[in-house]
Amino acid sequence: MERLSERGGYRARVIHEGDRCDAVFLNPAGGLVGGDQIGLDLTVGDDAHLTITTAAAERVYRSDGPDADVRCRFSVGPRAVLEWLPQQTVLYDGCRYHRRFDAEVAPDARVTLLEMLALGRHASGEVLDDVVVRDHWRIRRGGRLVLAEALRLIGPVSSMCDHPAIGAGARSSATLVHVTPDAESDLERVRACLGDATVCGASAVDGVVIARWLATEPMALVAALQEFLVRFRGRPAPRGW
């Protein structure tokens, strides 16, 4: 059984693939601007398998003051599988972006989240001199907090990321969060899928595998993530990638 409710400009289209269900999110406006408010509430029922992606890269445009505000609330039931695999988010100079991401995962569920962030429009040589980005993640497994992460980027982000201790010149990054009952035993499989085209690494703790990528060229990172998804999932990346 599936239920879909939409209000406002954001849209979702559902595609059935055998015993799996794919949902593609669309933003007809082409991006987020200051004052936008987006809410995503998602429930994956017992034994269900859902993959979520986006039809295109999300863009966070220059704001005249207010934040673009996004709230994501996920609930994943027993033995369910959720893959959250959106295309990259591109930050424009002057953007104001605030997101809160909360997920409640059953102890025997499996959740894979992969996101990529691009700092500016690389092809045009855009430099981020004035941005405000706040991204808060909270994931609970069986009611217990297993991941709490907060990203804050404020000010001249491009120059900050030139520092060796921050980005060493990187203009794009990606994060994988893989929550599963056998996460620690999955660590070596994740590492074997990373490849060597970009700077990357993975670790596991408390039932969660976390992998990170850094790259100076965003499209090179997109290609690396495509290869990773094929190896890790055993099938191609979602449509649109």
N, C-alpha and C positions, 0 to 999 in steps of 0.2 A: 504494500500500500504506500502511496506517495501523496503528499499534500504540499502545495506550493501557494504561497500568498505573497503578493507584491503590492507595493504602494510607492508612488513617486517615480523617479527616473531610472532607478536601478532595475535590472531585469535578469532573469535566469531562464535557461533553456535546458531541458532534461533529455538525455539520450540513453536508451537502453542498449547495453552491450552484453548479451548473454545473461549471466547471473549477476552482472554488475550494473550499476547505474552511474552515468556521468552527468554532472551538472556544469554548465558553462555560464559564467556570469558575464553580463554585458553592461557597459556604461555608455548609453547613446550620446551622452554629453562629451565623451572623449577624454575626460579627466576630471579631477577634483579641484575646486576653487575654494577660497576662503569663505566660510559660512556654510558650506555643504555639511550635511549630517547624514551619515549612512549607518544603518543598523542591519546586521546579519545575525539571525537566530536560526540555528540548525540543529536538528535532532536526527541521529542515525540510530534506528531501532535495532533490536536484538538480531544478530546474525546477518545484518545488512552489509552491503559493500558499496560505498559511495566514493567517487572521485570527483573533485571540484577543480576546475581550472577557469581561466578567463579567456575571452575572445581576442584580447589584445593586451599589450602592456598598459598598465595604469600610469597616468601622468598626474603629478601634483603641481598645479600651476602657481604662478606668482599671486600672492594675496595682498589686498589693500588693508589687512589688519587681522580679521578673524581667522581662526583655525579651520581647516577641513577636518571634521571630526568623524571618526569611524569606530564603531563598536561591534565586535565579533563575539558571539556567545555560542559555543558548541557543546553538545551533549552526545556522547558515544556510548551506546548500550553494550551489554554482554556479548562477547564473541563477534562484535561488529568490526568493520574495517573502514577507516576514513583516510583518504589521501587528499591533502590540501596542496595543490600544485599550481598556483597562479603564475602567470608570466610576470616579468620584472615590473617593479615600480620605479618610475623615473622622476627624480626630484628636479624641479626648475628653480633657478635663482629667485629668491624672494618668497618661496613657498612657506606655508604654515600648516603643519600636519600633526595630528594627534590621534593615536589609535590605542584602543584597549582590546586585548585578545584574551578571552577566558575560555578554557576548555575543561569539561568534566568527563573523565574517561573511566569506563568500567575496568576492573582489575585484569580481565582477560580479553580486553579489546586491543586493537592494533591501530595506531595513529601515526601517519607520516606527514610532516609539514615541511615544505621546502619553499623558501622565498628568496627573491633576489632584489637588490637595491642598486640603482644606477645613479651616480652623483652628477647630474647634468646631462645635457645632450652632447655626447662625446664627439660626434661627427662635426658639429659646428664649433667645437672648442669652448663650449659654455663653462664658465667658472662660477662656482657657488660662493658668493661673498656674504650673503645674508639669508640664512634659512633658520627655521625652528622646526625640529622634528623630535617628537616624543612617541616612543613605541613601547608599550608595556605588555608583557606576556605573563600569563599565569595558567599553569596546567596542573590539574589535580587528578590523581589516579586513585579510585576507590575512596574519594573524599580527602586524600592526603596530598598536600602540595609537593610536587616533584620537580617543578621548574618555575622559577621566578626570575624574569629578566627584564631589564629596562634599558633602552637605548635612548640617548639624548644627544642630538646634534644641534648646536646653536652657534650662529655666526659664520665666519669664513671657513666653511667646511672643506673646501678644496685645498686650501693651504694647510689646514690642520692635518689632512690625510697625506700630505707630503712628508710628514714627520715619520722617521723610521719606526718609532714605537707605536704609531697609530695605524698608518696604512702603507707607508713606504711608497707613496705615489699611486696607490690603487684608486680607481675611479668607479669600482663596482665591487659588491660583496654579496655573498649568499649564505644562508643558514639552513641547515637541515636539523629537525627535531624528530626523532623516531622513538615512539613510546610503545613498548610491547613487553609481555611477560618475560621474554628471553632476550632482552636488549643487550646485556653484556655479551652473550654468545653471538649476537649479530654484529658486534663491533668489528671483528676481522672481516666479515663480509662487506660491511660498509667501506672499510679502508681499501679493500681489494677493488672496489668499484670507483674509487675517487679519480684514478688516472693521474697523469703528471703534467697536464697542460697548463695548470694554474697552481698558485700557492694554496694549499689546502691541508686539512688535518681533521681527525675525529677522535673523540673520547667517549667514555660511557660511565655513568654513575647513577645508582639508585633507580634502575629500570629505564633509563633514558640514554639514547645515543645522540650526541650533538656533533655535527660536522660544520666546518666553516671553509669558505673560499674567498680569496681576494684576487682581483685582476685589474690591470690598467686599462684593458680594452673590454667594454661590456659585452660585445658580441662574441668575443672569445670565451667569456664566462658562460654565455648562453649555450654555446656549442659544447662546452665541458659539462654543463648540467644536463643537456640532452643525452650525451653519452652515459653519464652517471645513471639517469633514469632508466635507460634501456638495460644496463647491466643489473641494476638493483631490482627493478620490477620484473625483468624477464620478458618485457614487451615494450613497444614504443612509448615515447612520451605522449601525453594527451594531445588531442587535436589542437591545432593552433601554435604549438611549440615549434 
